[in-house]
Amino acid sequence: MGLPDDLALPEDFVPRVPPEVPAEPRDAATVVLLRDGSAGPEVFLQRRVDGMPFAGGMTVFPGGGVDQRDADTSVSWNGPQPSWWAEQFDCTPKLARALVCAAVRETFEESGVLLAGHSAETVVADTSPYADARQALVSRELSFARFLSEAGLVLRADLLRPWSNWVTPEVETRRYDTRFFLAAMPRGQRADAVTTEAADAYWRTPQGALEDWKGGHCGLLPPTWMTLTELATCGSVANALETDRAVGKVVPRVVRREGRWRVVLPGEPGYDET
């Protein structure tokens, strides 16, 4: 599956003078929250604030960069161990642990959804008692491991599913090596827009979000467009979570065509253009 011809990057996303040496990608995690709606599965989307250093104004899933403290081995953990996640994302167990913790932490920071419980079999139904801790996590005054320990919570790695791995093109000055996860919306919780990084947040079917993009009502980056397209074929949240996928690292490239910046994927015509 390739990207559509009319998917182009905004002009200000590509520097006029590309860096002589590509920036080192920063490890990051993104979580696609899913719930079953009357018209099929829905995803939680956020429109980033205009003018942000990375992906300003674009519609994305919650996520962000890995904090060095996310690799803390003291985190109470239920589900596949870091060694299993390392195999899925082709990385070290230490990084795999950090990626899973970052996925859960960033989802909580950006949407208020917490994939953790007071035991290995439960998930908190109300995250409002942790509002102060959420802000302390955002400001980095509190590490995720310390938050879980003080709250007596177990991280539910078993609620996550690996989905894909995208790396920002070399031409861009801010680059991320982002691992995408899926997770079902926990019962009783609600996703919100209480974050300085989002101007708006809402639930939409994958097909509806793609139609919004087609109509010019939202901007999508290639990983988001591709993920929505893939999820549009799933008839339910359960089907999406049960999908068996091989996760390979995708490193797109940017080329100039017909006066616009186009993104091409490995194996597509033009990928090796200068």
N, C-alpha and C positions, 0 to 999 in steps of 0.2 A: 504494500500500500504506500503510495506516494502522497506528497503534499499537493494541494490544488494550485493551479497557476496564479489564481488571484490572491493567494496568501503572501503578502509582502510585508517587510519590516518597515516601521516608520523611519523617516529619514534620519532623525536624531538618534536612532538606536545604533547606527554604524558610524564610527569616527571617520572624519575626512582623511586623517592620516593614520593608517593602521599601525599598531605597535610593531617595532622591529622584532621584538621577542614576545611571543604570545604569553599573556598572563597565566599564571598557574591557577587552574580551577580550584575553587574552594568546595569542600565536601558539603553537601546540603541534602535535605530530606523534604519531600512533599507528600501530603496525605490527601487522597481523594475520599471524602466522606460521602457515603451512599445511604439512601433510604428509599423504601418502596412507596411510590405515590399512585394516584388513581390512573395515571397515564403511563406507568412503568417506573423504572428506577430513576431517582433524581440525585444530582450531585450538588454539593455546597460550593458556591463560587463567590469570589471577592473581587471587586474592581479596585485595583491599587490606586492610591492617591497620585494625581498628576504631579510630575516633577520629581518623583522619587529617583534615586540614582540608578536603580535597576527595574525595568519593566513598569515604569510609571504609566498609569492610565490603563494598563492591560487588565484583562479579566483572568484570574488564576485560581488555583487551589491553595489552601493554607500550606505554609511551609517556610523554611529558612535555613540558614547556615548552621553547621555543627559547632557547638561550643566545646572547647577542650574538656570541660568538666563532664560532658555527656558520656565519656568513656569510664566513669567511676564504677568500679566493680562492686560497690556496696549496695547498688540498687536491687531491691527485692523484685524478682523477675518470674513471670510465668509464661510458658510457651516455648517455641523453638529457641534453642540456645544460640549464642553469637556465632558458633562454628557453622550452624546451619545457614544463618543469614549471610555469613561470609561466602559460602558456596553459591548462594543465589546471586550475590552482587559482585562476586569475584574480587574480594578484598580480604584484608586481615580480620580475624575475629575481634580485635580491639576496635577497628574502625566500624565493623558491623554492629558492635554493641553501641557505639556512639551514634550511629545512624538511626537505630531503632529508638534510642532515648530521645534523639533530636526530633524524630517524627512525632512522638507522643508529646514532647514538650512544646514544640512549635504549634501543634494543633490546639493545645490548651491555651497558649498565649494568644493566638490569633483568632480563635473561634469560641473559646470557653468550653470546648469538648475535651473530656479527660478520659483516656483509655487506661483506667486504673481502678482498683477496687480494694476493699479492706481484706479481701482474701483472694486466693488464686481462682475462685469460681464466681466472684461477684464484680460488678462495676458500679461505681457511685452513680446515684440517680439524680443528685442535685449538687452542682459544683459551686453554687453561690457562697457556701462557707469558705471557699478557697480564693475569694476575689482578691484579698490583700496579697496572698502568696502569688497569685497570677501576675499582679503588677510588679512584685519583687523579682519574679522570673524575667519579665520583660526588661527591667532595668539592670539585670544581671547582679542584683544584690543578693540573690538566692540561687543556689545551684539546684538543678532538678533532683539530684540524688538526696540532697538535704530536705527538700520539700516533701518528697515521698516518705522519707524516714520520719520526719516530724509529724506527718499526717497519718502515719501508719498504713501506707498504701502500697499495693503490689502493682508493678507495671504489667499490663496485659499484652505482651508481645504476641500472644496467640490470636488476638483480634485483628492483627495486621496481615496483609498479603503483599508479597513483592509484585510489582507490575512492570516497571521499566527503568531505564537509566539513560538520562540525556545529559550531554555536556555542551555548554555554551560554545558557539563557534569561536575560532581563534582570533577573528578580526575584532571582537569586542573586548573592551578594556576590563570589564567586570565579568568574570567567568565562574561558572558553578558546575560541579559534577554532581548532579541531582538524582537521587534514587526516589522513584515514585512508589508509594504504597496505596493499597485500598483498605478501607475500614468501614464497617457498618455503623451507622449512627446509634450510640447506646440508648436503650430505652429510658425514658424519663428525662434525658438531657436535652438541651436546646443549643443550637449554634447561633452565635450572635456576631455583631460587627463592632464589638468593643475593642478596637485596636486603632492606633494612629496610622497604620499602614493601609487601611481600607476605607474608601469613600462610600462603599455600598457592599452589601452582602445579601445573597438570596439563594434559594433552591431552584433548580431548573433541570428538566430532563436533558440528557446529552444532546438529543436531536434538537430540542428547543434552543439550547445554547448555540448550536451550530447555525441554526436559522437566524438567531440574533446577530451572529457574526456576519452571515451572508447579507443581512439587511443593513449592515453598517452600524448596528446598535452596540456593539462591543468589539474590543480588539483581543485577538488570541495569538499567543506565541505558538510556534510549531509543536512543542511537546503537549500543550494544552489541547490544541486542535486534534492531534493524533489520538490522545487519550479519550477525548469525547467521542471521536469517531469509532474507536474500538468498543467503548462501553455502550454505544447506541445499539449494538447488536445483541446485548445481553437482555434477556427478558425479565430479569429480577435481580435483586441484590445477591441472593443466594447463588444464582448462575455466575455472576461476576466474581464472587469470592471463590467459587469452585473452579474457575478457569485455570488450567495448567499452562503456564507460560515459561519459556526460557528467556531470561533477562539478559540481553546483550547491551553493551555500551554503544550508544548512538552519538556520533560526533558530526553534526551538520556543518555545512559550509555555506558561506554567503557569496552570491555572485550578483553582478549588476546586469540587468536585462531590461530593455525597453524603458530605461529611466527609473527603474525601481529596484530595491534590494530584494532578491529572491533567495530563499533558503532551499538548498538541495541536500538530499540524504545520500549516504554511501550507496553506491551501485546505480544511482540515477545519472542520466546524461548531464554533463556539466559539472559533476562533482570535482573533477580534476582541473577545472578551469582556474587560471590565475586570478 
